[in-house]
Amino acid sequence: MGSVGKESGLVVILMAMAMALLGSMLCEGKADSKGFEEPLNCKKLECPPYQVIETQKDFEIRSYTSARWVSSTQRNSTSFKDGSSKGFKILFYYFLGKNKQAATIDMTAPVFVDINPSNASGLSSNSSYIVYFYLPQKYQKSPPPPPLSDQVRPVTLPKYKYAAVRRFGGFLKNINITSQVTALKKSLKGTPSESAIAKTYGTGAVVPYTVAGYNSPFEYVNRVNEVMFWFDQRKRGGVGLMTRDHLGQVKWITAIPISNTQSAKAVEALRWEVTLAKEKGSEHFSFEGDAQCSECGNHWKNTHCVPSRVTNNPGSNNCKLLDWMGTGEVVAAGHWSSSDPNERVHHIPLGPNAMRVWVDVVKKREVFLRRPTSDILYIEEAKGTTVAWPADKVLMDSSSMPG
């Protein structure tokens, strides 16, 4: 009987090892044209909403909606298990009712763990860890207050809107987290997203990242984990109106600085003024850098000031932009302003077989630019500024063909 018992125990151990290995193999992340498949736990648990705006073989780029989460306090450690386990337990008991309202909260997924390495050597260094649980929709506006211990606090995430995401299976350990982060960095090499990440944190900086886990410790198959680099896309510059005297000299300029949260409102306000001012011979334009006057500040309202550089004067040359990937779909509409190869778009010469186009209306927000910049990666972000577009993908009014 003793021999049988040992054999049975060995079989159980081998089965557990096989299930863990199977879980790792089944969930190695390969994105198709629609992005990664929805994790199984997100079919039965609430998960934070996001939009996939780019997919590649080994990663995808997401745009997340701001939402309420709860956060643990920061813990420093050289081990992922040690750094995250205490925060996880605190938040887990918080969901079980350890809060002022004694309210139990339905479990959600994934669990986020922010990791900020102290140096480029990774998790072997003394890194800081913060754990986050997503709050269900019923608590998004008014989450239960945290316990008096101040170990739990409500927060709004994400800090940055965009995330580069790589998916993998298995259980979360130092060795596989480090290898997955390295693999994601390699996949992003030379992409506009890599430039955006560097711009967000500073060139050469040690970049923090997030580990997302979608499964409980007791689930052995179909485990889903992700590593994520967050980044922002800040726009500097703005749009405006100007008039000229009879000699063609600029008489006055109204400039509207643009920020991430103000751009749509600013452009709509400007478009209304353009409509009103057309009969007076006003022109509209975009500018790069900061407007050179103290009154501009961060306000979107019109201010009479001169921008550092006027980059566009589209006039009335209406055109439509076709998807440069070849689908033939109209992705945006605007005004062409030049086909001169020496003209510049965001400091870069236009080059041959291209048009400089001011984007007025965006039809397909998720389309990737043919020639992105560190600030503008997608067509939705180009509204109210200029882009370089392949000439054969610019559909112009027959009355406004360039000479």
C-alpha positions in Angstrom: 0.0 0.0 0.0 2.9 2.4 0.8 4.3 1.8 -2.7 0.9 2.5 -4.3 0.5 5.6 -2.2 3.8 7.0 -3.4 3.0 6.2 -7.0 -0.4 7.9 -6.7 1.3 11.0 -5.2 3.8 11.0 -8.1 1.0 10.9 -10.6 -0.8 13.8 -8.9 2.5 15.9 -9.0 3.1 15.0 -12.7 -0.5 15.9 -13.6 -0.2 19.2 -11.8 3.1 19.9 -13.7 1.5 19.0 -17.0 -1.5 21.2 -16.4 0.8 24.2 -15.5 2.8 23.6 -18.6 -0.3 23.3 -20.7 -1.6 26.5 -19.3 1.6 28.2 -20.3 1.5 26.8 -23.8 -2.1 27.5 -24.5 -1.8 31.2 -23.6 1.4 32.3 -25.4 0.3 35.6 -26.8 0.0 35.8 -30.6 -2.3 38.6 -31.8 -4.4 38.2 -34.9 -5.8 41.1 -37.0 -8.4 41.8 -34.3 -5.9 41.7 -31.4 -5.6 39.2 -28.6 -8.6 37.0 -27.8 -10.7 38.0 -24.8 -9.5 36.2 -21.7 -12.0 33.5 -20.5 -12.3 35.2 -17.1 -13.5 38.4 -18.8 -16.6 36.5 -19.9 -17.7 36.0 -16.3 -15.9 38.8 -14.5 -16.0 42.6 -15.2 -12.8 43.8 -16.9 -11.8 47.4 -17.7 -12.9 48.6 -21.2 -10.3 49.4 -23.8 -10.0 49.7 -27.6 -7.4 47.9 -29.7 -5.9 50.5 -32.1 -3.0 48.5 -33.5 -2.1 44.8 -33.7 1.2 43.2 -34.5 2.3 39.6 -34.3 3.6 39.7 -30.7 1.9 42.8 -29.2 -1.0 45.2 -29.5 -1.5 48.9 -28.8 -4.6 49.7 -26.6 -6.4 52.9 -25.7 -7.9 52.6 -22.2 -10.8 54.5 -20.8 -10.3 56.3 -17.4 -11.9 54.2 -14.6 -11.9 53.9 -10.9 -9.6 51.3 -9.2 -8.4 50.7 -5.7 -4.7 50.7 -4.9 -2.5 49.2 -2.3 0.4 51.2 -0.8 3.9 50.9 -2.3 6.2 48.1 -1.3 9.8 47.7 -2.2 11.3 44.2 -2.9 13.6 42.2 -5.2 10.9 39.6 -5.7 7.6 39.9 -7.6 6.0 37.4 -5.2 7.1 39.3 -2.1 6.4 42.7 -3.7 2.9 42.0 -4.8 1.5 39.4 -2.4 0.9 41.7 0.6 -0.9 44.3 -1.6 -3.0 41.6 -3.2 -4.1 40.3 0.2 -5.0 43.8 1.4 -7.2 44.5 -1.7 -8.7 41.0 -1.7 -9.9 41.4 1.9 -11.1 44.9 1.0 -13.3 43.3 -1.7 -14.5 40.8 0.9 -15.9 43.6 3.0 -13.1 45.0 5.0 -14.2 48.6 4.4 -16.3 51.1 6.3 -19.5 50.0 4.6 -18.7 46.3 5.2 -19.7 46.0 1.5 -18.6 42.9 -0.4 -17.5 43.6 -4.0 -17.6 41.1 -6.8 -14.2 40.1 -8.0 -12.9 41.7 -11.2 -10.0 41.0 -13.6 -7.2 41.7 -14.2 -5.1 42.5 -11.2 -2.6 45.2 -12.1 0.8 45.3 -10.5 2.9 48.4 -11.3 6.6 47.8 -11.2 9.1 50.5 -11.1 12.7 49.1 -11.3 15.4 51.0 -9.6 17.7 50.4 -12.5 17.8 48.6 -15.8 18.8 45.2 -14.4 15.1 44.4 -13.8 13.4 42.6 -11.0 16.7 41.5 -9.4 17.1 45.1 -8.3 15.1 46.7 -5.5 11.9 47.5 -7.4 8.7 49.2 -6.1 5.4 47.5 -6.4 1.8 48.8 -6.3 -1.2 46.5 -6.7 -4.6 47.6 -8.2 -8.0 46.0 -8.4 -10.6 47.3 -10.9 -13.9 48.3 -9.4 -17.1 47.0 -10.9 -19.4 49.5 -12.7 -21.8 49.8 -9.7 -18.9 51.3 -7.7 -17.3 53.4 -10.5 -18.9 56.7 -9.3 -19.0 56.0 -5.6 -16.6 53.2 -4.4 -16.8 52.0 -0.8 -14.5 54.1 1.3 -11.2 52.4 2.2 -10.5 51.1 5.7 -9.2 53.4 8.4 -5.7 51.8 8.0 -5.2 53.9 4.9 -3.8 50.8 3.2 -6.4 51.1 0.4 -7.3 54.1 -1.6 -9.4 54.8 -4.7 -7.5 55.9 -7.8 -8.2 56.8 -11.4 -6.3 54.8 -14.0 -4.6 54.8 -16.4 -2.2 57.6 -15.8 -1.4 57.4 -19.5 -4.0 56.6 -22.1 -2.1 54.1 -24.3 -0.5 50.8 -23.6 1.8 48.5 -25.6 0.8 45.0 -24.4 2.4 41.5 -24.7 0.5 38.4 -23.6 1.9 35.2 -22.1 0.7 32.2 -20.0 1.9 30.3 -17.0 2.4 31.6 -13.4 3.9 34.9 -12.7 7.5 34.7 -11.6 10.6 36.9 -11.8 12.2 34.9 -14.6 9.2 34.9 -17.0 8.2 38.5 -16.2 11.7 39.7 -17.0 11.9 37.7 -20.2 8.5 39.0 -21.4 9.4 42.6 -20.7 12.6 42.1 -22.7 10.6 40.5 -25.5 8.2 43.4 -25.6 11.0 45.9 -25.8 12.5 44.0 -28.7 9.2 43.9 -30.5 8.7 47.6 -30.1 12.2 48.4 -31.4 12.1 51.1 -34.1 8.4 51.6 -33.9 6.6 54.9 -33.3 5.4 53.5 -30.0 9.0 53.1 -28.8 9.5 56.7 -29.5 6.3 57.7 -27.7 7.4 55.7 -24.7 10.8 57.4 -24.7 9.1 60.8 -25.0 6.8 60.0 -22.1 9.5 59.0 -19.6 12.6 60.6 -21.1 15.2 59.2 -23.4 17.4 56.7 -21.5 15.2 56.6 -18.5 14.3 53.3 -16.8 10.7 52.7 -17.9 8.2 51.4 -15.4 5.7 48.7 -16.5 2.6 46.9 -15.5 2.0 43.2 -15.0 -1.6 42.1 -15.5 -2.9 38.8 -14.2 -6.3 37.5 -15.2 -6.4 34.3 -13.1 -6.6 33.2 -9.5 -3.7 31.1 -8.1 -5.9 28.0 -8.2 -6.4 28.1 -12.0 -3.9 25.9 -13.8 -5.0 26.0 -17.5 -5.8 28.9 -19.8 -3.8 31.3 -17.7 -3.5 34.8 -19.1 -0.9 37.3 -18.2 0.3 40.5 -19.8 3.1 43.0 -19.5 2.4 46.6 -20.5 4.3 49.8 -21.2 2.1 52.9 -20.8 2.7 56.0 -22.8 1.2 59.3 -23.7 1.0 61.3 -26.9 1.3 65.0 -26.1 0.6 67.6 -28.8 2.3 71.0 -28.8 1.1 73.7 -31.1 -2.3 74.8 -32.1 -4.6 76.3 -34.7 -5.7 79.8 -35.6 -7.1 82.5 -37.9 -5.3 85.4 -39.6 -6.1 88.2 -42.0 -3.8 90.1 -44.3 -3.8 93.7 -45.6 -3.8 94.7 -49.3 -0.1 94.2 -49.5 -0.3 90.6 -48.3 1.2 91.3 -44.8 -0.3 89.6 -41.8 -2.6 92.1 -40.0 -3.7 90.1 -37.0 -3.6 86.5 -35.8 -5.9 84.6 -33.4 -4.1 81.5 -32.1 -5.6 78.6 -30.0 -3.1 76.4 -28.2 -4.0 72.8 -28.2 -3.6 70.2 -25.4 -4.7 66.6 -25.3 -8.0 67.4 -23.6 -8.7 70.6 -25.4 -7.9 69.9 -29.0 -11.4 68.8 -30.1 -13.1 71.8 -28.5 -10.5 74.2 -29.8 -10.8 72.9 -33.4 -14.6 73.0 -33.3 -14.4 76.6 -32.0 -12.0 77.5 -34.7 -14.0 75.9 -37.4 -17.0 78.0 -36.4 -14.9 81.1 -36.6 -13.5 80.1 -40.0 -17.1 79.8 -41.3 -17.9 83.3 -40.0 -14.7 84.9 -41.2 -14.5 83.4 -44.8 -16.3 86.4 -46.3 -13.7 88.7 -44.7 -10.8 86.9 -46.4 -9.5 85.2 -43.3 -7.3 82.1 -43.5 -6.9 79.3 -41.1 -3.6 77.5 -40.2 -1.8 75.3 -37.8 1.4 76.1 -35.9 4.2 74.1 -34.2 5.7 74.9 -30.8 4.3 77.4 -28.4 2.5 80.6 -29.2 4.9 83.5 -28.5 2.9 85.6 -26.1 2.2 85.6 -22.4 -1.6 85.7 -22.7 -1.9 82.3 -24.4 -1.2 80.1 -21.4 -3.1 76.8 -21.4 -6.4 78.3 -22.3 -8.3 77.2 -25.4 -10.1 80.5 -25.9 -8.9 82.8 -28.7 -6.0 84.9 -27.8 -4.4 87.5 -30.1 -0.8 86.3 -30.3 1.7 85.2 -32.9 2.7 81.5 -33.1 6.3 80.5 -33.4 5.8 79.0 -36.9 2.8 78.9 -39.2 2.9 75.5 -41.0 -0.3 75.3 -43.0 -2.6 77.5 -45.0 -5.0 75.1 -46.7 -7.3 77.6 -48.3 -10.2 75.9 -50.1 -8.5 72.8 -51.7 -10.9 70.1 -50.5 -9.7 66.5 -50.6 -10.2 63.1 -49.0 -7.6 60.7 -47.7 -7.8 57.1 -48.7 -6.5 54.3 -46.6 -2.8 54.0 -47.6 -2.9 50.2 -46.8 -5.0 49.8 -50.0 -8.5 49.1 -48.8 -9.8 52.2 -50.7 -11.8 53.4 -47.7 -12.0 57.2 -47.0 -10.3 57.6 -43.6 -10.3 61.4 -43.4 -11.2 64.7 -45.2 -9.4 68.0 -45.3 -7.5 70.4 -47.5 -4.3 69.8 -49.5 -1.8 72.7 -49.3 1.3 71.5 -51.2 3.0 68.8 -53.2 6.4 70.5 -53.2 8.9 67.9 -52.0 10.9 70.6 -50.2 7.9 71.7 -48.1 8.0 70.4 -44.5 5.5 68.6 -42.4 6.4 68.6 -38.7 10.0 69.6 -39.5 10.5 66.8 -42.1 10.6 67.5 -45.9 7.5 66.3 -47.7 9.5 64.3 -50.2 8.4 62.9 -53.6 5.0 61.5 -54.4 3.4 63.0 -51.3 0.9 65.7 -50.4 0.8 67.9 -47.3 -2.8 67.8 -46.1 -4.7 69.6 -43.3 -7.0 67.1 -41.6 -10.5 68.5 -40.9 -12.6 65.4 -40.4 -11.6 61.9 -39.3 -13.7 59.0 -40.6 -11.6 56.0 -39.3 -9.9 56.8 -36.1 -7.7 53.8 -35.7 -5.8 54.1 -39.0 -2.0 54.3 -38.5 -0.2 57.2 -40.2 2.0 56.4 -43.1 4.6 58.8 -41.7 4.0 59.1 -37.9 5.8 61.5 -35.5 6.7 61.0 -31.9 3.5 63.1 -31.1 1.1 61.8 -33.7 0.8 58.1 -34.5 -2.9 57.7 -35.6 -5.1 59.7 -37.9 -7.5 60.6 -35.0 -4.7 62.6 -33.4 -4.0 64.4 -36.7 -7.3 66.3 -36.7 -6.5 70.0 -36.7 -3.0 69.7 -38.0 -1.1 68.6 -41.1 0.0 65.1 -42.3 2.2 63.8 -45.2 0.0 61.5 -47.2 0.8 59.4 -50.4 -0.2 61.5 -53.4 -2.0 58.5 -55.0 -4.1 58.2 -51.9 -5.3 61.8 -51.9 -8.7 62.1 -53.6 -9.0 65.8 -54.6 -11.8 67.9 -56.1 -11.1 68.2 -59.8 -11.2 72.0 -59.5 -8.4 72.1 -57.0 -5.6 70.0 -58.5 -2.1 71.2 -57.7 -0.3 72.8 -60.5 
